[in-house]
C-alpha cells in the first residue's frame, strides 16, 4: 500500500542546518573530530546538517555556485557561513579577493541565503600563526607564505561590520574566541598554523551549538527513544514524557538539546 498522511502519528519537520564555506568547513566533515561531525552528532534525531565546504574557495566562487547549492538542498532554517581566509591571501595569488569585492560578495551571499533561510551565522576565520604557516608553506609547497594574520584582520573587520549591519544575522567571532581560549593559538591549530586541530574544532562546534540553542529553543527530538515507548500502545508514541524527564534529570541523561 502507498503511504498517506493519515498513517502518520504526526508530521515532524526536521530543521535543516547548512554549513557553507571553505576548507574550515570542509575539514569539519573530513576529520573524525571535525566540528561539522560534532554538530551532526549533537543534532541526531533533532535536525539535519548539510556540509557544503569547498577547500580553497573564496567569497566570489562561493557566490557563483550558491544558486546550485540552494537548488539542491532547498529551504533551510539556518546557515553557518565561514569564509574570508582565502580571500585575504596576497593579491598575486589565485584565490585572493580585493577587500571591496569581498564585502560586495559577502553581502550578495547573505542576501541569497536569506531568500531561503531564517537566519545566517557568520563565523570569522581563525588566526594565522605567521611563522608556523611560513615554515609549513616552504616545506609543503616550496613557496613563501601567501597570507598573514595582519592582512586577515582587514577581512575580519568586514565580516564583523556586515554581521552587525544585517538583520537576521549573528556573528560568531571564532577568531577572538580562540585567542581568548589560549594566548598561544598554535595550540588550537594544526601544524600548518592555519587550520583548526581537535581542540579548535571542539571550540567552534560548542560555540555554534550554543548560538543555535539560543536561536531555536524549541528544537528537540521528534520521536521518543525506544525505552520510552509503551509496547502495548506504540501507536501513541510521544516524545513529551522523555523530554520532561530529561529536563528534570530523572532518567539519568542530559537534556536532548
C-alpha positions as a printed Julia matrix, in Angstrom:
257×3 Matrix{Float64}:
  0.0    0.0    0.0
  1.11   3.56  -0.67
  1.86   5.76   2.29
 -0.59   8.55   3.05
 -0.65  11.29   5.67
 -3.39   9.63   7.71
 -0.96   6.84   8.59
  1.39   9.2   10.43
  1.14   9.92  14.16
  2.1   13.48  13.32
  4.14  15.21  10.66
  7.55  16.21  12.02
  9.57  18.97  10.46
 13.25  18.32  10.77
 15.12  21.62  10.79
 17.94  21.99   8.28
 21.33  23.46   9.11
 23.58  24.39   6.18
 27.31  24.76   6.8
 28.84  26.79   3.97
 32.42  27.86   3.44
 35.98  26.95   2.55
 38.36  24.32   3.97
 37.49  25.35   7.53
 34.03  23.97   6.8
 35.06  21.06   4.57
 37.55  19.89   7.22
 34.68  19.85   9.69
 33.29  16.82   7.91
 36.65  15.29   6.96
 38.3   14.76  10.32
 36.68  12.43  12.82
 36.89  15.27  15.34
 35.54  17.84  12.86
 33.06  20.46  14.01
 30.57  19.5   11.31
 30.5   15.91  12.55
 30.2   17.14  16.14
 27.14  19.16  15.12
 25.68  16.17  13.26
 26.14  14.0   16.34
 24.66  16.63  18.65
 21.59  17.14  16.44
 20.92  13.46  15.71
 17.12  12.96  15.75
 16.71  16.74  16.03
 17.94  18.38  12.81
 19.71  17.59   9.54
 23.17  19.06   8.99
 24.43  19.69   5.44
 28.14  20.35   4.92
 28.96  22.35   1.81
 32.57  23.26   2.45
 34.9   23.77  -0.53
 38.63  23.76   0.12
 40.39  26.75  -1.45
 37.21  28.63  -2.33
 36.77  32.34  -1.78
 33.67  34.55  -1.49
 33.47  35.17  -5.24
 33.5   31.48  -6.07
 31.01  30.61  -3.31
 28.75  33.39  -4.56
 28.91  31.95  -8.08
 27.98  28.36  -7.15
 25.49  29.27  -4.41
 22.35  29.07  -6.6
 23.2   25.45  -7.45
 23.79  24.61  -3.78
 20.48  26.13  -2.73
 18.62  24.48  -5.61
 19.98  21.12  -4.48
 19.23  21.49  -0.75
 16.19  23.75  -0.82
 14.99  25.9    2.04
 16.93  25.64   5.3
 16.39  27.04   8.76
 19.84  28.44   9.39
 23.15  28.82   7.55
 26.58  28.88   9.2
 28.87  30.81   6.83
 32.64  30.67   7.26
 34.68  32.41   4.56
 37.41  35.03   4.29
 40.59  33.1    4.91
 41.38  32.51   1.23
 40.09  35.92   0.18
 42.74  37.55   2.38
 45.65  35.93   0.55
 48.17  38.19  -1.14
 46.87  39.9   -4.29
 49.07  37.94  -6.69
 47.61  34.58  -5.69
 44.79  32.68  -7.39
 42.32  32.82  -4.51
 42.81  36.45  -3.41
 39.77  38.74  -3.48
 40.17  42.53  -3.04
 38.6   43.82   0.15
 35.86  45.84  -1.6
 34.88  42.88  -3.78
 34.92  40.58  -0.75
 32.44  42.85   1.02
 30.2   43.0   -2.05
 30.25  39.22  -2.49
 29.62  38.64   1.22
 26.56  40.89   1.15
 25.27  39.16  -2.01
 25.8   35.72  -0.47
 23.87  36.69   2.65
 21.06  38.15   0.54
 20.76  34.89  -1.41
 20.86  32.83   1.77
 18.11  34.88   3.39
 15.84  34.16   0.45
 15.66  30.54   1.59
 16.66  30.56   5.27
 15.57  32.19   8.53
 18.98  33.13   9.84
 22.66  33.39   8.94
 25.51  32.89  11.41
 28.75  34.5   10.22
 31.92  32.86  11.53
 35.26  34.66  11.43
 38.28  32.62  10.26
 40.8   31.53  12.9
 44.09  33.38  13.41
 47.1   32.54  11.26
 50.36  31.8   13.08
 52.62  33.5   10.56
 55.95  31.86  11.37
 54.39  28.39  11.54
 52.48  28.8    8.3
 55.54  30.24   6.56
 57.63  27.23   7.55
 54.86  24.81   6.55
 54.32  26.53   3.2
 58.01  26.29   2.29
 58.19  22.65   3.34
 54.92  21.51   1.75
 54.77  23.66  -1.38
 58.27  25.05  -1.81
 56.94  28.62  -1.84
 56.82  31.57   0.5
 53.71  32.1    2.59
 50.93  33.77   0.6
 48.93  35.09   3.56
 49.45  36.53   7.02
 47.45  37.42  10.09
 47.83  41.19   9.69
 46.2   41.14   6.26
 43.47  38.84   7.54
 42.43  41.47  10.11
 41.01  43.72   7.37
 38.71  40.93   6.22
 37.67  40.15   9.77
 36.6   43.79  10.16
 34.39  43.48   7.07
 32.75  40.28   8.35
 32.06  41.87  11.74
 30.64  45.03  10.18
 28.4   43.13   7.76
 27.09  40.91  10.57
 26.35  43.93  12.76
 24.57  45.79   9.96
 22.5   42.87   8.69
 19.13  41.71  10.0
 18.7   38.03  10.89
 22.5   37.82  11.1
 24.52  36.68  14.07
 28.29  36.85  14.44
 30.3   34.05  15.97
 33.74  35.58  16.33
 35.79  32.4   16.29
 38.97  34.41  15.74
 38.58  36.26  19.05
 37.25  33.22  20.87
 40.33  31.15  20.02
 42.62  33.92  21.27
 40.61  34.1   24.5
 40.82  30.33  24.96
 44.6   30.21  24.52
 47.01  33.12  24.1
 49.26  30.74  22.15
 46.71  29.99  19.45
 49.06  27.48  17.8
 47.84  25.06  20.48
 44.43  25.15  18.76
 45.67  24.76  15.19
 47.21  22.01  13.1
 50.93  22.05  12.36
 50.28  24.25   9.33
 49.44  27.2   11.59
 46.24  27.79   9.61
 43.6   25.11  10.17
 41.91  24.01  13.38
 43.07  20.97  15.33
 40.84  18.82  17.52
 40.64  21.42  20.31
 39.86  24.15  17.8
 37.08  22.14  16.18
 35.55  21.5   19.6
 35.54  25.21  20.41
 33.86  26.04  17.09
 31.26  23.3   17.49
 30.43  24.33  21.05
 30.12  27.99  20.02
 27.75  27.26  17.14
 25.67  24.85  19.24
 25.28  27.49  21.95
 24.11  30.05  19.38
 21.61  27.61  17.88
 20.25  26.81  21.34
 19.55  30.5   21.81
 18.03  30.98  18.36
 15.9   27.82  18.33
 14.99  26.77  21.9
 12.01  24.87  20.51
 14.17  22.34  18.66
 14.03  18.89  20.22
 13.72  15.24  19.26
 10.67  14.38  17.18
 10.22  10.76  18.25
 10.78   9.12  21.62
 13.67   6.74  22.24
 12.67   3.09  22.37
 12.71   2.78  26.15
 10.04   5.49  26.4
  7.64   3.64  24.08
  4.81   1.54  25.52
  4.97  -1.72  23.57
  1.29  -2.29  24.26
  0.28   1.08  22.88
  3.05   2.07  20.48
  0.66   3.95  18.2
  0.56   6.8   20.71
  4.31   7.39  20.55
  5.13  10.72  22.16
  8.38  12.41  22.98
  6.86  14.59  25.72
  7.44  12.2   28.63
 11.02  11.66  27.55
 11.54  15.4   27.17
 10.08  16.18  30.61
 12.12  13.51  32.35
 15.27  14.71  30.61
 14.64  18.28  31.78
 14.11  17.04  35.32
 17.12  14.74  35.12
 15.1   11.77  36.36
 16.2    9.43  33.57
 19.92   9.88  34.32
 20.66  11.53  30.98
 21.23  15.08  29.82
 18.5   17.03  28.02
 18.43  16.06  24.32
 19.27  19.66  23.34
